């Protein structure tokens, strides 16, 4: 029960001044909002050294805020810098030391009269999510002037399928198979076996909940706080009705599983 593999989008950044790097990342996110909404993301600084990080004034907080505004969850930072690792720790984001033999991204043409804007290359990767909740900084709980909408799925969600209820709660009237993913900006209700991944509060709502009538999930997350179950489940929750929520009584907040009686 130490860690599990989850899919994430990796943004490999070339060395460049902070603002140019941010603009490159925005370009890769694309002009259409929501393309990567609720996707776990990895920022890869493998091609940067300490001198370049200091020279370009790199601040992870700036990247995290920009990603959060786009609805993207920063799950991991990758690099070889102790300073970068310290910034990741301060944000509560997992840090992975890059392999020394990993090829570096192509260097920019510094002698060109009009340097090209650095690109953030996107690749599919597998990143480990610790069993201990991995917190991501989020703004205050958003207030809703109107009642939140609800998306209802009247069938099971099969392996490989992904359902995202943007700006809404999500209700699944069936099982969520292993390898499937259900995501909502609000609450997630699964009235069936939850074997896949469930992510609530994808837009940062730390009051969001996940409810399953039969809990066997691969991964659950609320507002960027993750919990995985590779090694098994607490006996009081295995295959039983379960509520997943954030406990704000601790610092940082932690994700809790609570057995519920729905009979």
MIKEDREN-398243 format. One record per atom (N, C-alpha, C): x, y, z. Coordinates in steps of 0.05 Angstrom, whole numbers, plus 32768, in hexadecimal, padded with zeros to 4 digits. Layout:
MIKEDREN-398243
XYZ;...
This chain:
MIKEDREN-398243
80117FE88000;800080008000;801180198000;802880177FF3;803B802E7FF4;803680417FDC;803380377FC4;802E80487FAE;802180397F97;801680497F84;800A803D7F6C;8011804E7F54;800F80427F3C;801580517F24;7FFB805E7F19;7FFC80777F12;7FE680857F06;7FF080937EED;7FDE80967EDA;7FE680A57EC2;7FE780C37EC7;7FFA80D17EBC;7FFC80ED7EBF;800780F97EA5;800181137EA1;800D81217E8B;8026812E7E94;803C812A7E85;805681367E8C;805C814D7E7A;806381647E86;806C817B7E78;808A817E7E7C;809981777E67;80B781797E69;80BF81957E60;80CA81A57E72;80D081C17E6D;80ED81C67E66;80F381D57E52;810E81DD7E4B;811681F57E5B;813081F77E61;813A820E7E71;813482297E62;8127823B7E71;812082557E67;811782667E7E;811782817E7B;810D82937E90;80F1828B7E98;80EA82917EB1;80D182887EBD;80B9828F7EAB;80B682A87EA3;809F82B07E94;809D82A27E79;80B4829F7E6B;80B482907E52;80AC82737E56;80B582677E6B;80AF824C7E71;809182497E77;8086825C7E86;8069825C7E8D;8059825E7E73;806182717E61;805282757E48;8053825B7E37;806A824E7E37;806D82357E28;805A82207E33;8058821E7E4D;8046820B7E5A;802982127E53;8022822B7E53;800782347E4C;8000822B7E2F;8014822F7E1E;801082277E02;800B820A7DFF;801981F97E0F;801581DC7E0D;7FFA81D47E19;7FF181E37E2D;7FD681DE7E38;7FC181E37E23;7FC681F57E10;7FB381FA7DFA;7FA082107E01;7F93821B7DEC;7F8082317DF0;7F6582287DFA;7F5F820E7DF8;7F4582057E01;7F4581FD7E1E;7F36820B7E2F;7F3682047E4C;7F2B81E87E50;7F3681DA7E64;7F2C81C07E6B;7F3881A87E5D;7F4B81AD7E4A;7F5681967E3C;7F6381837E4F;7F72818D7E63;7F7F817C7E76;7F72817E7E92;7F5A81877E93;7F4C818B7EAD;7F4C81717EBD;7F5481747ED6;7F54815D7EEA;7F6981497EE4;7F7B814E7ED0;7F90813B7ECA;7FA7813F7EDE;7FB2812A7EEA;7FCB812D7EF9;7FE181357EE6;7FF381477EEF;800981507EDE;8023814E7EEC;8038814A7EDC;8054814A7EE5;806381607ED7;807181717EE6;808481857EDB;80A081797EDB;80AC81767EC4;80C6816A7EC1;80DB817F7EBC;80ED81837ED0;810381967ECE;811E81877ECB;811D816F7EC0;8135815F7EBE;814C816D7EAF;8145817E7E9C;815A818B7E8C;816581A47E99;815D81AA7EB2;816681C37EBF;817A81BC7ED5;818E81CE7ED8;81A081CB7EEF;819A81E27F03;81A881E17F1A;81A381F57F2F;81A882117F25;81BD82157F15;81C4822F7F0B;81AE823A7EF9;81A382297EE7;818E82327ED6;817482397EE5;816E82287EF9;8156822D7F0A;815882487F18;8170824E7F23;817482677F31;8174827E7F1E;8182827B7F07;818582907EF3;816A82997EE8;815982857EE3;813F828B7ED7;812982907EEC;813082907F05;811C82967F1A;810482837F1B;810982697F18;80F482567F17;80E682537F32;80CC82567F32;80BC82527F4A;80A5823E7F45;80A682287F52;809182137F4D;8075821E7F54;807482307F67;8059823A7F6F;804B82477F57;805B82557F46;804F82637F2F;8044824E7F1C;805382397F17;804A82237F05;803082167F11;803182117F2B;801A82037F37;800182137F35;8004822E7F3A;7FEC823F7F38;7FE182417F1C;7FF382417F08;7FEA82427EEC;7FDC82287EE5;7FE782127EED;7FDB81F87EE7;7FC081F57EF5;7FBE81FE7F0E;7FA581FD7F1D;7F90820D7F0F;7F9782257F05;7F8482367EF7;7F7982287EDE;7F8982167ED2;7F8082067EBB;7F7281ED7EC3;7F6F81E87EDD;7F6281D07EE7;7F7381B77EE7;7F8E81BB7EE5;7FA081A57EE4;7FAC81A17F00;7FAE81887F08;7FB881817F23;7FD6817B7F21;7FE7818B7F2E;800481857F2F;8009816F7F43;801081587F39;801481407F4A;8031813B7F50;804481447F3F;8060813D7F43;807281517F35;808981557F40;809E81657F33;80B781537F31;80C481557F1A;80DB81447F14;80F381557F0E;810A814F7F19;8122815E7F14;813A81537F24;815081637F24;8168815B7F31;817281707F45;816181847F4B;8169819A7F5B;815E81987F78;816F819C7F8B;8166819C7FA7;815481B47FAD;815B81CA7FA0;814A81E27FA3;812E81DE7F99;812C81D07F82;811281CA7F76;810381B67F88;811181A37F93;810581907FA6;80FA819E7FBE;810881B27FC8;80FF81C17FDF;80E581D07FD9;80E481DC7FC0;80CC81EA7FB8;80B481D77FB6;80B981BF7FAB;80A481AB7FA8;809A81A27FC3;80AC819F7FD6;80A481977FF1;809381AC7FFE;809A81C67FF9;808B81DC8005;806F81DC7FFA;806B81D47FE1;805181D47FD4;804281BA7FDB;805081A77FE7;8043818E7FED;8040817C7FD4;805281807FC1;805181707FA8;8067815C7FA8;806181447F9E;8076812F7F9D;808D81377F8B;80A681317F93;80BD81367F83;80CB811C7F7C;80D281197F62;80DF81027F58;80FA810A7F4D;811080FE7F57;812A81047F4C;812D80F87F31;813581087F1D;813880FF7F02;815080ED7EFF;814F80D97EEE;816580C87EE8;817C80D77EDC;819480D27EE5;81AB80E17EDB;81AF80DC7EBD;81A880C47EB3;81AD80BE7E97;819580C47E86;818180D27E91;816A80DA7E81;817280F07E6E;816B80ED7E54;817381027E40;8166811C7E46;817681327E44;816C814C7E4A;815C81577E31;814981687E36;813B81757E1F;814E81857E0F;8147818A7DF5;815881997DE4;815C81B67DEF;817581C07DEC;817A81DB7DF6;816F81EF7DE2;816982077DED;815F821D7DDC;817682287DCB;816F82347DB4;818382427DA4;8188825E7DAF;819C82617DBF;81A0827A7DCD;81AB82907DBB;81B882887DA4;81C4829C7D93;81B082A77D7E;8198829B7D7C;818582A47D68;817B82C07D70;817682D17D5C;816D82EC7D62;815182EC7D6F;814082D97D68;812682D67D74;812382BA7D7F;812B82B57D98;812A829A7DA3;810E828E7DA2;810E82747D9D;80F482677D9C;80E982647DB8;80CF82667DBA;80C282627DD4;80C682457DDC;80D082407DF5;80D482247DFD;80BA82157DFD;80BA81FC7DF4;80A281EC7DF4;80A281D97E0C;808B81D37E16;808881BF7E2B;807D81A67E1E;808F81937E1B;8088817A7E0D;807681697E1F;8061815E7E14;804E814E7E23;805181317E1D;805481207E32;805581047E2E;804480F67E43;803A80DE7E3C;802C80CE7E50;804080C07E61;803C80C07E7B;804F80B27E8D;804080A57EA3;804E80967EB3;8043808A7ECB;805180967EE2;804380A17EF5;804F80AE7F0D;804480A17F26;8055809E7F3A;804C80917F53;803D80A57F64;8026809D7F6F;801880AE7F82;801A80A07F9D;802580AE7FB1;802A80A27FCB;800F809B7FD8;800F80867FE8;7FF780807FF7;7FF08096800A;800480A38017;7FFF80BB8027;7FF480D08014;7FE080DF801D;7FD480F3800B;7FE981078003;7FE9810E7FE9;7FFC81217FDE;7FED813C7FDB;7FF181507FEC;7FE181687FEA;7FEB817B7FD5;7FD981897FC8;7FDF819E7FB5;7FD181B77FBF;7FDF81CE7FBE;7FD481E77FC8;7FBC81EE7FB7;7FA781F77FC5;7F8E81FF7FB7;7F8382187FC4;7F7482287FB4;7F6882407FC0;7F5182387FD2;7F45824C7FDF;7F2E82477FF0;7F1882397FE1;7F07822B7FF0;7EF1821D7FE3;7EE082307FD4;7EDB822B7FBA;7ECB823E7FAA;7EAE823F7FB3;7EA282577FB1;7E86825A7FB9;7E7682577F9F;7E5E824B7FA2;7E4D82467F8B;7E3482567F8E;7E3082697F7B;7E18827A7F7C;7DFF82697F74;7E0382567F63;7DED82457F5A;7DF282287F63;7DDD82187F67;7DE181FC7F6E;7DF281EE7F59;7E0481DD7F62;7E1581CF7F4F;7E0581BB7F3E;7E0B81B97F25;7DFE81A67F13;7E07818A7F1A;7DF881777F10;7DFF815B7F15;7DFE814B7EFA;7E14813C7EF5;7E15812B7EDE;7E0F810E7EE8;7DFC81017EDB;7DF580E67EE3;7DFC80D37ECC;7E0B80BE7ED2;7E1280A97EBF;7E0280907EC7;7DF080887EB5;7DDD80727EBB;7DE880577EB4;7E0280547EB3;7E0E803A7EAC;7E2A80387EB9;7E3680217EB7;7E50801D7EC2;7E65802B7EB1;7E7C80327EBD;7E92803F7EAE;7EA780297EAB;7EAD80237E91;7EBF800D7E8B;7EDC80157E8D;7EED80017E8E;7F0A80057E8F;7F1380167E77;7F23802A7E7C;7F2D803C7E67;7F1C80547E62;7F0480547E6D;7EF2806B7E69;7EF880817E7E;7EF3809A7E77;7EF780B07E89;7EDF80C27E87;7ED380C87E9E;7EBB80DA7EA0;7EC380F27EB1;7EBE810A7EA6;7EC481237EB5;7EAB81347EB6;7EA2813A7ECE;7E8B814B7ED3;7E9681677EDA;7E9981787EC6;7EA581927ECA;7E9081A57ED7;7E9881B17EED;7E8681C37EFB;7E6E81B67F07;7E6F819C7F0B;7E58818C7F14;7E5F81767F26;7E4B816B7F34;7E4E81527F42;7E4B813B7F2E;7E5581237F35;7E53810C7F23;7E4680F57F32;7E3280E97F27;7E2580D17F32;7E2780BB7F1D;7E3380A47F25;7E35808D7F14;7E2380777F1F;7E0F806F7F0F;7DFC805B7F17;7E0680407F0C;7E1C80377F17;7E28801E7F0E;7E45801D7F18;7E5480097F10;7E6F80067F1A;7E8280177F09;7E99801D7F15;7EB080297F07;7EC680157F07;7ECB800A7EEF;7EDE7FF47EEC;7EFB7FFC7EF1;7F0C7FE97EF8;7F297FEF7EFA;7F337FFA7EE0;7F4380107EE1;7F4D801D7EC9;7F3B80337EBF;7F2380367ECB;7F11804C7EC4;7F1680637ED7;7F0D807B7ECF;7F1180937EDE;7EF880A57EDE;7EEF80AD7EF6;7ED980BF7EF9;7EE280D77F08;7EDC80EF7EFC;7EE681087F07;7ECF811C7F08;7ECF812D7F1D;7EBB81427F1F;7EC7815A7F2D;7EBE81727F25;7EC6818A7F34;7EB8818A7F4F;7EA2817C7F51;7E9381797F6B;7E97815E7F77;7E8181527F81;7E8281387F8E;7E8081217F79;7E8A810A7F81;7E8880F27F71;7E7880DD7F80;7E6380D37F75;7E5380BD7F81;7E5480A57F6F;7E5C808F7F79;7E5C80767F69;7E4A80627F77;7E32805D7F6B;7E1F804A7F76;7E24802E7F69;7E3A80237F71;7E4480097F66;7E6080067F70;7E6E7FF27F65;7E897FEC7F6E;7E9C80017F61;7EAC800E7F71;7EC080217F67;7EDB80137F67;7EE4800B7F4F;7EFE7FFD7F4D;7F12800E7F3F;7F0A80237F31;7F1C80347F23;7F26804B7F33;7F2880637F26;7F32807B7F33;7F1B808F7F35;7F19809D7F4C;7F0480B17F50;7F1180CA7F5B;7F0C80E17F4D;7F1880FB7F55;7F02810F7F58;7EFE81197F71;7EEA812E7F76;7EF881497F7C;7EE9815E7F7A;7EF581797F7E;7F0B817F7F6B;7F0981777F52;7F1E817B7F3F;7F2681987F3A;7F1381AA7F3F;7F1981C77F3B;7F2281D47F55;7F2781C47F6A;7F3281CF7F82;7F1E81D07F9A;7F0681C57F97;7EF381C57FAD;7EFB81B07FC2;7F0681BA7FD8;7F1081A87FED;7EFA819C7FFE;7EE181A67FFA;7ECA819A8009;7EBD81847FF9;7EC7817D7FE2;7EBB81687FD1;7EBE814D7FDF;7EAC813B7FD7;7EAC81207FE3;7EAB810B7FCD;7EB480F37FD4;7EB180DB7FC3;7EA180C77FD3;7E8C80BC7FC8;7E7C80A87FD6;7E79808F7FC3;7E7F80787FCE;7E7C805F7FBF;7E6D804B7FD1;7E5B803C7FC4;7E4C80287FD3;7E5C800E7FD6;7E72800B7FC6;7E837FF47FC8;7E9F7FFD7FC1;7EB080017FD4;7ECA800F7FD0;7EE07FFB7FCB;7EEC7FFC7FB3;7F037FEC7FAB;7F157FFC7F98;7F1880167F9D;7F2480287F8A;7F4280247F87;7F4C802B7F6E;7F69802C7F69;7F7480467F75;7F66805C7F72;7F6F80767F7B;7F5780887F80;7F5880987F95;7F4580AD7F9A;7F5380C77F9F;7F4780DD7F98;7F5380F77F9C;7F3D810C7FA1;7F43811F7FB3;7F3181357FB8;7F42814E7FB7;7F3C81607FA4;7F4A817A7FA1;7F6981767FA0;7F7281617F93;7F8E815D7F8F;7F9C814C7FA4;7F8E81447FB9;7F9981327FCE;7F9381157FC5;7FA881057FC2;7FA580EA7FB7;7FA880D57FCC;7F9B80BF7FC7;7F9E80A77FD8;7F9C808E7FC6;7FAF807C7FC8;7FAF80647FB8;7FB0804B7FCA;7FA980347FBD;7FA5801C7FCD;7FB180037FC1;7FCA80067FB8;7FD77FF07FAB;7FDA7FD77FBD;7FDE7FDC7FD7;7FE37FC67FE9;7FCA7FBC7FF7;7FB37FC87FF1;7F9A7FBF7FFD;7F8B7FD6800B;7F747FCF8016;7F627FE38022;7F5F7FDE8040;7F597FF3804F;7F517FEF806B;7F397FDC806C;7F397FCA807E;7F247FB6807F;7F097FC28082;7F077FD88090;7EEC7FE48095;7EE17FF2807B;7EF27FF48066;7EE98001804E;7EE87FEE8036;7EF67FD88037;7EF77FC68020;7EDB7FBC8018;7ED37FC27FFF;7EBA7FB87FF4;7EA27FC28004;7EA57FD88012;7E8F7FE38022;7E898000801B;7E71800A8022;7E6B8026801D;7E7F8038802B;7E8A804B801C;7E9F805B8027;7E9D8078801E;7EA3808A8030;7EA480A7802A;7EC180AF802B;7ECA80BE8016;7EE680C98015;7EE480E78017;7EF380F38029;7EF18110802D;7F0C811A8038;7F1081348036;7F2881418042;7F238148805F;7F3581418070;7F358149808C;7F458162808F;7F3781798094;7F4581928097;7F4E819880B3;7F4B818480C5;7F53818880E1;7F71818480E5;7F7F817C80D0;7F9C817880D1;7FAA818B80BE;7FC4818E80C2;7FD481A080B1;7FED819080A7;7FEF8189808D;7FDB818F8079;7FC3817D807B;7FAE8183806C;7F968173806C;7F9C81578062;7F8D8143806A;7F9181278062;7F77811C8057;7F7981088046;7F6280FB803A;7F5980E4804D;7F4080E38053;7F3580CF8066;7F2180BD8058;7F2180A38060;7F0D80908058;7EFA808B8070;7EE0808D806B;7ECD80898081;7EB880758078;7EB6805F8087;7EA0804C8082;7E8580588088;7E7280548076;7E588060807A;7E42804A8079;7E2C804F8087;7E16803C8087;7E0080488076;7DFA803B805F;7DE58046804D;7DCC8034804D;7DCB80218060;7DB380108061;7D9D801D8071;
